Amino acid sequence: MTTATPQWFTSSYSGQGGNCVEVATNLAASHGTVPVRDSKDPHGPTLNFRAAAFASFLTSLKSGELPLS
């Protein structure tokens, strides 16, 4: 079995406030998962979402269905 290393990034919309999450979308196609972590604690726990669920979440945010604050 081949394991891939998450390539973490923070959204350009997050600014420099430090209250951010990082995501690793490079695992969506190969593993069907999108890991998410707290940018202030990169060695802390990671939440793993199914790629389809994460895509649905982003669609809901972009459409205004979910409030941003």
PDB file of N, CA, C, O and CB in Angstrom:
ATOM      1  N   MET A   1       0.843  -1.184   0.000  1.00  0.00           N
ATOM      2  CA  MET A   1       0.000   0.000   0.000  1.00  0.00           C
ATOM      3  C   MET A   1       0.884   1.242   0.000  1.00  0.00           C
ATOM      4  O   MET A   1       1.859   1.311   0.747  1.00  0.00           O
ATOM      5  CB  MET A   1      -0.956   0.001   1.220  1.00  0.00           C
ATOM      6  N   THR A   2       0.554   2.199  -0.816  1.00  0.00           N
ATOM      7  CA  THR A   2       1.291   3.445  -0.893  1.00  0.00           C
ATOM      8  C   THR A   2       0.598   4.480  -0.025  1.00  0.00           C
ATOM      9  O   THR A   2      -0.624   4.622  -0.071  1.00  0.00           O
ATOM     10  CB  THR A   2       1.407   3.936  -2.354  1.00  0.00           C
ATOM     11  N   THR A   3       1.367   5.191   0.753  1.00  0.00           N
ATOM     12  CA  THR A   3       0.791   6.259   1.548  1.00  0.00           C
ATOM     13  C   THR A   3       1.236   7.591   0.969  1.00  0.00           C
ATOM     14  O   THR A   3       2.392   7.753   0.577  1.00  0.00           O
ATOM     15  CB  THR A   3       1.200   6.134   3.037  1.00  0.00           C
ATOM     16  N   ALA A   4       0.332   8.522   0.918  1.00  0.00           N
ATOM     17  CA  ALA A   4       0.635   9.857   0.418  1.00  0.00           C
ATOM     18  C   ALA A   4       0.747  10.812   1.587  1.00  0.00           C
ATOM     19  O   ALA A   4       0.058  10.663   2.596  1.00  0.00           O
ATOM     20  CB  ALA A   4      -0.441  10.337  -0.580  1.00  0.00           C
ATOM     21  N   THR A   5       1.609  11.781   1.444  1.00  0.00           N
ATOM     22  CA  THR A   5       1.784  12.799   2.469  1.00  0.00           C
ATOM     23  C   THR A   5       0.834  13.954   2.186  1.00  0.00           C
ATOM     24  O   THR A   5       0.795  14.459   1.064  1.00  0.00           O
ATOM     25  CB  THR A   5       3.255  13.292   2.522  1.00  0.00           C
ATOM     26  N   PRO A   6       0.066  14.380   3.186  1.00  0.00           N
ATOM     27  CA  PRO A   6      -0.827  15.523   2.971  1.00  0.00           C
ATOM     28  C   PRO A   6      -0.019  16.775   2.612  1.00  0.00           C
ATOM     29  O   PRO A   6       1.012  17.060   3.220  1.00  0.00           O
ATOM     30  CB  PRO A   6      -1.690  15.783   4.232  1.00  0.00           C
ATOM     31  N   GLN A   7      -0.502  17.501   1.629  1.00  0.00           N
ATOM     32  CA  GLN A   7       0.086  18.784   1.261  1.00  0.00           C
ATOM     33  C   GLN A   7      -0.859  19.864   1.784  1.00  0.00           C
ATOM     34  O   GLN A   7      -1.858  20.199   1.147  1.00  0.00           O
ATOM     35  CB  GLN A   7       0.308  18.905  -0.307  1.00  0.00           C
ATOM     36  N   TRP A   8      -0.523  20.396   2.947  1.00  0.00           N
ATOM     37  CA  TRP A   8      -1.398  21.308   3.673  1.00  0.00           C
ATOM     38  C   TRP A   8      -1.380  22.702   3.065  1.00  0.00           C
ATOM     39  O   TRP A   8      -0.338  23.182   2.619  1.00  0.00           O
ATOM     40  CB  TRP A   8      -0.993  21.375   5.135  1.00  0.00           C
ATOM     41  N   PHE A   9      -2.546  23.349   3.050  1.00  0.00           N
ATOM     42  CA  PHE A   9      -2.598  24.754   2.679  1.00  0.00           C
ATOM     43  C   PHE A   9      -3.717  25.440   3.444  1.00  0.00           C
ATOM     44  O   PHE A   9      -4.677  24.808   3.886  1.00  0.00           O
ATOM     45  CB  PHE A   9      -2.796  24.916   1.160  1.00  0.00           C
ATOM     46  N   THR A  10      -3.567  26.749   3.587  1.00  0.00           N
ATOM     47  CA  THR A  10      -4.552  27.605   4.238  1.00  0.00           C
ATOM     48  C   THR A  10      -5.156  28.505   3.175  1.00  0.00           C
ATOM     49  O   THR A  10      -4.444  28.990   2.296  1.00  0.00           O
ATOM     50  CB  THR A  10      -3.914  28.443   5.398  1.00  0.00           C
ATOM     51  N   SER A  11      -6.430  28.729   3.243  1.00  0.00           N
ATOM     52  CA  SER A  11      -7.107  29.567   2.263  1.00  0.00           C
ATOM     53  C   SER A  11      -6.517  30.974   2.229  1.00  0.00           C
ATOM     54  O   SER A  11      -6.115  31.515   3.259  1.00  0.00           O
ATOM     55  CB  SER A  11      -8.596  29.632   2.567  1.00  0.00           C
ATOM     56  N   SER A  12      -6.472  31.550   1.053  1.00  0.00           N
ATOM     57  CA  SER A  12      -6.005  32.930   0.917  1.00  0.00           C
ATOM     58  C   SER A  12      -6.988  33.907   1.559  1.00  0.00           C
ATOM     59  O   SER A  12      -6.631  35.058   1.806  1.00  0.00           O
ATOM     60  CB  SER A  12      -5.801  33.283  -0.564  1.00  0.00           C
ATOM     61  N   TYR A  13      -8.207  33.476   1.831  1.00  0.00           N
ATOM     62  CA  TYR A  13      -9.207  34.315   2.488  1.00  0.00           C
ATOM     63  C   TYR A  13      -9.009  34.392   3.993  1.00  0.00           C
ATOM     64  O   TYR A  13      -9.662  35.198   4.656  1.00  0.00           O
ATOM     65  CB  TYR A  13     -10.589  33.796   2.191  1.00  0.00           C
ATOM     66  N   SER A  14      -8.124  33.574   4.545  1.00  0.00           N
ATOM     67  CA  SER A  14      -7.994  33.496   5.995  1.00  0.00           C
ATOM     68  C   SER A  14      -7.225  34.655   6.604  1.00  0.00           C
ATOM     69  O   SER A  14      -7.331  34.878   7.810  1.00  0.00           O
ATOM     70  CB  SER A  14      -7.329  32.221   6.367  1.00  0.00           C
ATOM     71  N   GLY A  15      -6.461  35.395   5.829  1.00  0.00           N
ATOM     72  CA  GLY A  15      -5.696  36.512   6.373  1.00  0.00           C
ATOM     73  C   GLY A  15      -4.580  36.018   7.275  1.00  0.00           C
ATOM     74  O   GLY A  15      -4.125  34.881   7.150  1.00  0.00           O
ATOM     75  N   GLN A  16      -4.147  36.867   8.174  1.00  0.00           N
ATOM     76  CA  GLN A  16      -3.037  36.533   9.065  1.00  0.00           C
ATOM     77  C   GLN A  16      -3.474  36.476  10.531  1.00  0.00           C
ATOM     78  O   GLN A  16      -2.639  36.605  11.426  1.00  0.00           O
ATOM     79  CB  GLN A  16      -1.914  37.549   8.900  1.00  0.00           C
ATOM     80  N   GLY A  17      -4.761  36.287  10.785  1.00  0.00           N
ATOM     81  CA  GLY A  17      -5.283  36.312  12.148  1.00  0.00           C
ATOM     82  C   GLY A  17      -4.934  35.107  12.998  1.00  0.00           C
ATOM     83  O   GLY A  17      -5.007  35.187  14.224  1.00  0.00           O
ATOM     84  N   GLY A  18      -4.557  33.994  12.387  1.00  0.00           N
ATOM     85  CA  GLY A  18      -4.175  32.816  13.142  1.00  0.00           C
ATOM     86  C   GLY A  18      -5.312  31.893  13.508  1.00  0.00           C
ATOM     87  O   GLY A  18      -5.059  30.796  14.006  1.00  0.00           O
ATOM     88  N   ASN A  19      -6.551  32.283  13.284  1.00  0.00           N
ATOM     89  CA  ASN A  19      -7.700  31.421  13.577  1.00  0.00           C
ATOM     90  C   ASN A  19      -8.115  30.705  12.302  1.00  0.00           C
ATOM     91  O   ASN A  19      -9.182  30.971  11.749  1.00  0.00           O
ATOM     92  CB  ASN A  19      -8.890  32.243  14.160  1.00  0.00           C
ATOM     93  N   CYS A  20      -7.280  29.808  11.848  1.00  0.00           N
ATOM     94  CA  CYS A  20      -7.477  29.185  10.543  1.00  0.00           C
ATOM     95  C   CYS A  20      -7.443  27.665  10.646  1.00  0.00           C
ATOM     96  O   CYS A  20      -6.981  27.087  11.630  1.00  0.00           O
ATOM     97  CB  CYS A  20      -6.415  29.667   9.559  1.00  0.00           C
ATOM     98  N   VAL A  21      -7.944  27.057   9.604  1.00  0.00           N
ATOM     99  CA  VAL A  21      -7.765  25.624   9.428  1.00  0.00           C
ATOM    100  C   VAL A  21      -6.954  25.414   8.160  1.00  0.00           C
ATOM    101  O   VAL A  21      -6.933  26.262   7.269  1.00  0.00           O
ATOM    102  CB  VAL A  21      -9.139  24.875   9.358  1.00  0.00           C
ATOM    103  N   GLU A  22      -6.295  24.281   8.097  1.00  0.00           N
ATOM    104  CA  GLU A  22      -5.555  23.885   6.908  1.00  0.00           C
ATOM    105  C   GLU A  22      -6.212  22.627   6.365  1.00  0.00           C
ATOM    106  O   GLU A  22      -6.708  21.795   7.125  1.00  0.00           O
ATOM    107  CB  GLU A  22      -4.032  23.650   7.220  1.00  0.00           C
ATOM    108  N   VAL A  23      -6.212  22.496   5.053  1.00  0.00           N
ATOM    109  CA  VAL A  23      -6.763  21.309   4.410  1.00  0.00           C
ATOM    110  C   VAL A  23      -5.722  20.719   3.477  1.00  0.00           C
ATOM    111  O   VAL A  23      -4.824  21.415   3.004  1.00  0.00           O
ATOM    112  CB  VAL A  23      -8.064  21.643   3.639  1.00  0.00           C
ATOM    113  N   ALA A  24      -5.855  19.432   3.220  1.00  0.00           N
ATOM    114  CA  ALA A  24      -4.962  18.737   2.295  1.00  0.00           C
ATOM    115  C   ALA A  24      -5.822  18.055   1.241  1.00  0.00           C
ATOM    116  O   ALA A  24      -6.182  16.886   1.381  1.00  0.00           O
ATOM    117  CB  ALA A  24      -4.048  17.699   3.042  1.00  0.00           C
ATOM    118  N   THR A  25      -6.144  18.786   0.195  1.00  0.00           N
ATOM    119  CA  THR A  25      -7.031  18.258  -0.838  1.00  0.00           C
ATOM    120  C   THR A  25      -6.345  17.269  -1.768  1.00  0.00           C
ATOM    121  O   THR A  25      -7.012  16.620  -2.574  1.00  0.00           O
ATOM    122  CB  THR A  25      -7.598  19.386  -1.644  1.00  0.00           C
ATOM    123  N   ASN A  26      -5.037  17.144  -1.674  1.00  0.00           N
ATOM    124  CA  ASN A  26      -4.320  16.228  -2.570  1.00  0.00           C
ATOM    125  C   ASN A  26      -4.661  14.757  -2.310  1.00  0.00           C
ATOM    126  O   ASN A  26      -4.323  13.899  -3.126  1.00  0.00           O
ATOM    127  CB  ASN A  26      -2.822  16.435  -2.424  1.00  0.00           C
ATOM    128  N   LEU A  27      -5.315  14.453  -1.201  1.00  0.00           N
ATOM    129  CA  LEU A  27      -5.671  13.069  -0.900  1.00  0.00           C
ATOM    130  C   LEU A  27      -7.094  12.706  -1.330  1.00  0.00           C
ATOM    131  O   LEU A  27      -7.509  11.556  -1.189  1.00  0.00           O
ATOM    132  CB  LEU A  27      -5.513  12.817   0.576  1.00  0.00           C
ATOM    133  N   ALA A  28      -7.835  13.674  -1.847  1.00  0.00           N
ATOM    134  CA  ALA A  28      -9.232  13.434  -2.204  1.00  0.00           C
ATOM    135  C   ALA A  28      -9.371  12.361  -3.280  1.00  0.00           C
ATOM    136  O   ALA A  28     -10.163  11.431  -3.125  1.00  0.00           O
ATOM    137  CB  ALA A  28      -9.878  14.724  -2.679  1.00  0.00           C
ATOM    138  N   ALA A  29      -8.623  12.479  -4.352  1.00  0.00           N
ATOM    139  CA  ALA A  29      -8.766  11.521  -5.457  1.00  0.00           C
ATOM    140  C   ALA A  29      -8.210  10.145  -5.107  1.00  0.00           C
ATOM    141  O   ALA A  29      -8.840   9.130  -5.404  1.00  0.00           O
ATOM    142  CB  ALA A  29      -8.065  12.051  -6.699  1.00  0.00           C
ATOM    143  N   SER A  30      -7.045  10.101  -4.485  1.00  0.00           N
ATOM    144  CA  SER A  30      -6.390   8.817  -4.235  1.00  0.00           C
ATOM    145  C   SER A  30      -6.924   8.080  -3.008  1.00  0.00           C
ATOM    146  O   SER A  30      -6.918   6.850  -2.974  1.00  0.00           O
ATOM    147  CB  SER A  30      -4.919   9.032  -4.076  1.00  0.00           C
ATOM    148  N   HIS A  31      -7.387   8.827  -1.998  1.00  0.00           N
ATOM    149  CA  HIS A  31      -7.839   8.202  -0.751  1.00  0.00           C
ATOM    150  C   HIS A  31      -9.310   8.472  -0.432  1.00  0.00           C
ATOM    151  O   HIS A  31      -9.872   7.868   0.482  1.00  0.00           O
ATOM    152  CB  HIS A  31      -6.988   8.687   0.393  1.00  0.00           C
ATOM    153  N   GLY A  32      -9.933   9.384  -1.190  1.00  0.00           N
ATOM    154  CA  GLY A  32     -11.341   9.711  -0.938  1.00  0.00           C
ATOM    155  C   GLY A  32     -11.562  10.477   0.336  1.00  0.00           C
ATOM    156  O   GLY A  32     -12.660  10.459   0.892  1.00  0.00           O
ATOM    157  N   THR A  33     -10.519  11.161   0.816  1.00  0.00           N
ATOM    158  CA  THR A  33     -10.618  11.875   2.079  1.00  0.00           C
ATOM    159  C   THR A  33      -9.963  13.243   1.983  1.00  0.00           C
ATOM    160  O   THR A  33      -9.041  13.450   1.194  1.00  0.00           O
ATOM    161  CB  THR A  33      -9.980  11.063   3.200  1.00  0.00           C
ATOM    162  N   VAL A  34     -10.452  14.182   2.799  1.00  0.00           N
ATOM    163  CA  VAL A  34      -9.859  15.512   2.906  1.00  0.00           C
ATOM    164  C   VAL A  34      -9.547  15.750   4.383  1.00  0.00           C
ATOM    165  O   VAL A  34     -10.459  16.002   5.170  1.00  0.00           O
ATOM    166  CB  VAL A  34     -10.821  16.629   2.328  1.00  0.00           C
ATOM    167  N   PRO A  35      -8.275  15.673   4.769  1.00  0.00           N
ATOM    168  CA  PRO A  35      -7.895  15.953   6.144  1.00  0.00           C
ATOM    169  C   PRO A  35      -7.953  17.457   6.430  1.00  0.00           C
ATOM    170  O   PRO A  35      -7.649  18.279   5.565  1.00  0.00           O
ATOM    171  CB  PRO A  35      -6.490  15.408   6.429  1.00  0.00           C
ATOM    172  N   VAL A  36      -8.345  17.795   7.647  1.00  0.00           N
ATOM    173  CA  VAL A  36      -8.433  19.190   8.095  1.00  0.00           C
ATOM    174  C   VAL A  36      -7.771  19.266   9.464  1.00  0.00           C
ATOM    175  O   VAL A  36      -7.958  18.382  10.300  1.00  0.00           O
ATOM    176  CB  VAL A  36      -9.934  19.699   8.152  1.00  0.00           C
ATOM    177  N   ARG A  37      -6.989  20.332   9.695  1.00  0.00           N
ATOM    178  CA  ARG A  37      -6.339  20.517  10.997  1.00  0.00           C
ATOM    179  C   ARG A  37      -6.305  21.989  11.365  1.00  0.00           C
ATOM    180  O   ARG A  37      -6.513  22.859  10.519  1.00  0.00           O
ATOM    181  CB  ARG A  37      -4.910  19.940  10.985  1.00  0.00           C
ATOM    182  N   ASP A  38      -6.044  22.255  12.626  1.00  0.00           N
ATOM    183  CA  ASP A  38      -5.895  23.612  13.162  1.00  0.00           C
ATOM    184  C   ASP A  38      -4.520  24.131  12.764  1.00  0.00           C
ATOM    185  O   ASP A  38      -3.509  23.489  13.051  1.00  0.00           O
ATOM    186  CB  ASP A  38      -6.078  23.637  14.723  1.00  0.00           C
ATOM    187  N   SER A  39      -4.472  25.279  12.111  1.00  0.00           N
ATOM    188  CA  SER A  39      -3.188  25.810  11.651  1.00  0.00           C
ATOM    189  C   SER A  39      -2.270  26.203  12.807  1.00  0.00           C
ATOM    190  O   SER A  39      -1.053  26.268  12.633  1.00  0.00           O
ATOM    191  CB  SER A  39      -3.418  27.010  10.754  1.00  0.00           C
ATOM    192  N   LYS A  40      -2.837  26.464  13.981  1.00  0.00           N
ATOM    193  CA  LYS A  40      -2.014  26.825  15.145  1.00  0.00           C
ATOM    194  C   LYS A  40      -1.385  25.599  15.799  1.00  0.00           C
ATOM    195  O   LYS A  40      -0.453  25.736  16.591  1.00  0.00           O
ATOM    196  CB  LYS A  40      -2.854  27.580  16.173  1.00  0.00           C
ATOM    197  N   ASP A  41      -1.877  24.411  15.482  1.00  0.00           N
ATOM    198  CA  ASP A  41      -1.382  23.173  16.093  1.00  0.00           C
ATOM    199  C   ASP A  41      -1.150  22.119  15.008  1.00  0.00           C
ATOM    200  O   ASP A  41      -1.887  21.136  14.931  1.00  0.00           O
ATOM    201  CB  ASP A  41      -2.384  22.645  17.164  1.00  0.00           C
ATOM    202  N   PRO A  42      -0.129  22.321  14.170  1.00  0.00           N
ATOM    203  CA  PRO A  42       0.067  21.414  13.035  1.00  0.00           C
ATOM    204  C   PRO A  42       0.421  19.980  13.420  1.00  0.00           C
ATOM    205  O   PRO A  42       0.337  19.079  12.585  1.00  0.00           O
ATOM    206  CB  PRO A  42       1.140  21.952  12.160  1.00  0.00           C
ATOM    207  N   HIS A  43       0.812  19.759  14.661  1.00  0.00           N
ATOM    208  CA  HIS A  43       1.128  18.399  15.108  1.00  0.00           C
ATOM    209  C   HIS A  43      -0.011  17.793  15.925  1.00  0.00           C
ATOM    210  O   HIS A  43       0.103  16.685  16.451  1.00  0.00           O
ATOM    211  CB  HIS A  43       2.414  18.402  15.935  1.00  0.00           C
ATOM    212  N   GLY A  44      -1.104  18.536  16.020  1.00  0.00           N
ATOM    213  CA  GLY A  44      -2.260  18.070  16.782  1.00  0.00           C
ATOM    214  C   GLY A  44      -3.140  17.151  15.952  1.00  0.00           C
ATOM    215  O   GLY A  44      -2.726  16.660  14.902  1.00  0.00           O
ATOM    216  N   PRO A  45      -4.345  16.923  16.426  1.00  0.00           N
ATOM    217  CA  PRO A  45      -5.252  15.988  15.755  1.00  0.00           C
ATOM    218  C   PRO A  45      -5.705  16.494  14.391  1.00  0.00           C
ATOM    219  O   PRO A  45      -5.695  17.693  14.112  1.00  0.00           O
ATOM    220  CB  PRO A  45      -6.463  15.726  16.625  1.00  0.00           C
ATOM    221  N   THR A  46      -6.096  15.558  13.566  1.00  0.00           N
ATOM    222  CA  THR A  46      -6.602  15.837  12.223  1.00  0.00           C
ATOM    223  C   THR A  46      -7.983  15.224  12.087  1.00  0.00           C
ATOM    224  O   THR A  46      -8.210  14.088  12.504  1.00  0.00           O
ATOM    225  CB  THR A  46      -5.641  15.286  11.129  1.00  0.00           C
ATOM    226  N   LEU A  47      -8.899  15.971  11.507  1.00  0.00           N
ATOM    227  CA  LEU A  47     -10.217  15.447  11.176  1.00  0.00           C
ATOM    228  C   LEU A  47     -10.199  15.043   9.717  1.00  0.00           C
ATOM    229  O   LEU A  47      -9.742  15.808   8.868  1.00  0.00           O
ATOM    230  CB  LEU A  47     -11.344  16.492  11.462  1.00  0.00           C
ATOM    231  N   ASN A  48     -10.687  13.859   9.415  1.00  0.00           N
ATOM    232  CA  ASN A  48     -10.719  13.374   8.040  1.00  0.00           C
ATOM    233  C   ASN A  48     -12.159  13.299   7.566  1.00  0.00           C
ATOM    234  O   ASN A  48     -12.977  12.580   8.139  1.00  0.00           O
ATOM    235  CB  ASN A  48     -10.034  11.994   7.920  1.00  0.00           C
ATOM    236  N   PHE A  49     -12.463  14.049   6.512  1.00  0.00           N
ATOM    237  CA  PHE A  49     -13.798  14.076   5.937  1.00  0.00           C
ATOM    238  C   PHE A  49     -13.800  13.330   4.609  1.00  0.00           C
ATOM    239  O   PHE A  49     -12.819  13.375   3.867  1.00  0.00           O
ATOM    240  CB  PHE A  49     -14.285  15.527   5.748  1.00  0.00           C
ATOM    241  N   ARG A  50     -14.887  12.653   4.312  1.00  0.00           N
ATOM    242  CA  ARG A  50     -15.015  12.048   2.994  1.00  0.00           C
ATOM    243  C   ARG A  50     -15.022  13.180   1.963  1.00  0.00           C
ATOM    244  O   ARG A  50     -15.609  14.237   2.195  1.00  0.00           O
ATOM    245  CB  ARG A  50     -16.316  11.164   2.890  1.00  0.00           C
ATOM    246  N   ALA A  51     -14.375  12.950   0.838  1.00  0.00           N
ATOM    247  CA  ALA A  51     -14.226  13.995  -0.177  1.00  0.00           C
ATOM    248  C   ALA A  51     -15.578  14.549  -0.627  1.00  0.00           C
ATOM    249  O   ALA A  51     -15.722  15.759  -0.796  1.00  0.00           O
ATOM    250  CB  ALA A  51     -13.465  13.450  -1.381  1.00  0.00           C
ATOM    251  N   ALA A  52     -16.559  13.684  -0.819  1.00  0.00           N
ATOM    252  CA  ALA A  52     -17.886  14.137  -1.260  1.00  0.00           C
ATOM    253  C   ALA A  52     -18.550  15.021  -0.203  1.00  0.00           C
ATOM    254  O   ALA A  52     -19.201  16.009  -0.545  1.00  0.00           O
ATOM    255  CB  ALA A  52     -18.788  12.927  -1.573  1.00  0.00           C
ATOM    256  N   ALA A  53     -18.392  14.681   1.057  1.00  0.00           N
ATOM    257  CA  ALA A  53     -18.976  15.483   2.138  1.00  0.00           C
ATOM    258  C   ALA A  53     -18.301  16.846   2.221  1.00  0.00           C
ATOM    259  O   ALA A  53     -18.971  17.856   2.440  1.00  0.00           O
ATOM    260  CB  ALA A  53     -18.853  14.749   3.485  1.00  0.00           C
ATOM    261  N   PHE A  54     -16.985  16.885   2.050  1.00  0.00           N
ATOM    262  CA  PHE A  54     -16.260  18.155   2.091  1.00  0.00           C
ATOM    263  C   PHE A  54     -16.657  19.035   0.903  1.00  0.00           C
ATOM    264  O   PHE A  54     -16.822  20.245   1.059  1.00  0.00           O
ATOM    265  CB  PHE A  54     -14.734  17.907   2.091  1.00  0.00           C
ATOM    266  N   ALA A  55     -16.809  18.443  -0.267  1.00  0.00           N
ATOM    267  CA  ALA A  55     -17.236  19.197  -1.450  1.00  0.00           C
ATOM    268  C   ALA A  55     -18.636  19.772  -1.246  1.00  0.00           C
ATOM    269  O   ALA A  55     -18.902  20.910  -1.632  1.00  0.00           O
ATOM    270  CB  ALA A  55     -17.208  18.299  -2.703  1.00  0.00           C
ATOM    271  N   SER A  56     -19.518  18.998  -0.647  1.00  0.00           N
ATOM    272  CA  SER A  56     -20.873  19.466  -0.366  1.00  0.00           C
ATOM    273  C   SER A  56     -20.853  20.627   0.632  1.00  0.00           C
ATOM    274  O   SER A  56     -21.606  21.590   0.482  1.00  0.00           O
ATOM    275  CB  SER A  56     -21.736  18.313   0.175  1.00  0.00           C
ATOM    276  N   PHE A  57     -20.009  20.537   1.630  1.00  0.00           N
ATOM    277  CA  PHE A  57     -19.842  21.606   2.616  1.00  0.00           C
ATOM    278  C   PHE A  57     -19.394  22.897   1.931  1.00  0.00           C
ATOM    279  O   PHE A  57     -19.956  23.961   2.191  1.00  0.00           O
ATOM    280  CB  PHE A  57     -18.821  21.191   3.699  1.00  0.00           C
ATOM    281  N   LEU A  58     -18.390  22.814   1.062  1.00  0.00           N
ATOM    282  CA  LEU A  58     -17.895  23.997   0.362  1.00  0.00           C
ATOM    283  C   LEU A  58     -18.966  24.596  -0.550  1.00  0.00           C
ATOM    284  O   LEU A  58     -19.092  25.817  -0.641  1.00  0.00           O
ATOM    285  CB  LEU A  58     -16.650  23.646  -0.454  1.00  0.00           C
ATOM    286  N   THR A  59     -19.726  23.748  -1.217  1.00  0.00           N
ATOM    287  CA  THR A  59     -20.805  24.220  -2.083  1.00  0.00           C
ATOM    288  C   THR A  59     -21.847  24.980  -1.274  1.00  0.00           C
ATOM    289  O   THR A  59     -22.346  26.017  -1.712  1.00  0.00           O
ATOM    290  CB  THR A  59     -21.460  23.042  -2.819  1.00  0.00           C
ATOM    291  N   SER A  60     -22.173  24.465  -0.098  1.00  0.00           N
ATOM    292  CA  SER A  60     -23.152  25.124   0.773  1.00  0.00           C
ATOM    293  C   SER A  60     -22.642  26.484   1.257  1.00  0.00           C
ATOM    294  O   SER A  60     -23.411  27.441   1.343  1.00  0.00           O
ATOM    295  CB  SER A  60     -23.479  24.228   1.978  1.00  0.00           C
ATOM    296  N   LEU A  61     -21.355  26.568   1.569  1.00  0.00           N
ATOM    297  CA  LEU A  61     -20.772  27.854   1.978  1.00  0.00           C
ATOM    298  C   LEU A  61     -20.822  28.866   0.843  1.00  0.00           C
ATOM    299  O   LEU A  61     -21.228  30.012   1.032  1.00  0.00           O
ATOM    300  CB  LEU A  61     -19.322  27.665   2.442  1.00  0.00           C
ATOM    301  N   LYS A  62     -20.404  28.424  -0.340  1.00  0.00           N
ATOM    302  CA  LYS A  62     -20.344  29.335  -1.497  1.00  0.00           C
ATOM    303  C   LYS A  62     -21.721  29.819  -1.929  1.00  0.00           C
ATOM    304  O   LYS A  62     -21.855  30.937  -2.427  1.00  0.00           O
ATOM    305  CB  LYS A  62     -19.662  28.647  -2.669  1.00  0.00           C
ATOM    306  N   SER A  63     -22.737  28.998  -1.748  1.00  0.00           N
ATOM    307  CA  SER A  63     -24.089  29.374  -2.171  1.00  0.00           C
ATOM    308  C   SER A  63     -24.787  30.266  -1.154  1.00  0.00           C
ATOM    309  O   SER A  63     -25.860  30.801  -1.431  1.00  0.00           O
ATOM    310  CB  SER A  63     -24.923  28.132  -2.413  1.00  0.00           C
ATOM    311  N   GLY A  64     -24.186  30.430   0.024  1.00  0.00           N
ATOM    312  CA  GLY A  64     -24.800  31.236   1.072  1.00  0.00           C
ATOM    313  C   GLY A  64     -25.761  30.456   1.944  1.00  0.00           C
ATOM    314  O   GLY A  64     -26.401  31.026   2.828  1.00  0.00           O
ATOM    315  N   GLU A  65     -25.869  29.169   1.709  1.00  0.00           N
ATOM    316  CA  GLU A  65     -26.761  28.317   2.504  1.00  0.00           C
ATOM    317  C   GLU A  65     -26.327  28.268   3.969  1.00  0.00           C
ATOM    318  O   GLU A  65     -27.158  28.173   4.872  1.00  0.00           O
ATOM    319  CB  GLU A  65     -26.798  26.898   1.922  1.00  0.00           C
ATOM    320  N   LEU A  66     -25.019  28.333   4.188  1.00  0.00           N
ATOM    321  CA  LEU A  66     -24.460  28.333   5.545  1.00  0.00           C
ATOM    322  C   LEU A  66     -23.859  29.690   5.836  1.00  0.00           C
ATOM    323  O   LEU A  66     -23.156  30.242   4.991  1.00  0.00           O
ATOM    324  CB  LEU A  66     -23.394  27.218   5.716  1.00  0.00           C
ATOM    325  N   PRO A  67     -24.119  30.246   7.021  1.00  0.00           N
ATOM    326  CA  PRO A  67     -23.525  31.553   7.350  1.00  0.00           C
ATOM    327  C   PRO A  67     -22.009  31.440   7.527  1.00  0.00           C
ATOM    328  O   PRO A  67     -21.503  30.406   7.964  1.00  0.00           O
ATOM    329  CB  PRO A  67     -24.163  32.127   8.634  1.00  0.00           C
ATOM    330  N   LEU A  68     -21.299  32.501   7.187  1.00  0.00           N
ATOM    331  CA  LEU A  68     -19.845  32.515   7.316  1.00  0.00           C
ATOM    332  C   LEU A  68     -19.371  32.940   8.693  1.00  0.00           C
ATOM    333  O   LEU A  68     -18.179  32.839   8.985  1.00  0.00           O
ATOM    334  CB  LEU A  68     -19.255  33.425   6.288  1.00  0.00           C
ATOM    335  N   SER A  69     -20.263  33.411   9.543  1.00  0.00           N
ATOM    336  CA  SER A  69     -19.843  33.801  10.896  1.00  0.00           C
ATOM    337  C   SER A  69     -20.780  33.267  11.936  1.00  0.00           C
ATOM    338  O   SER A  69     -20.578  33.500  13.128  1.00  0.00           O
ATOM    339  CB  SER A  69     -19.755  35.306  11.020  1.00  0.00           C
TER     340      SER A  69
END
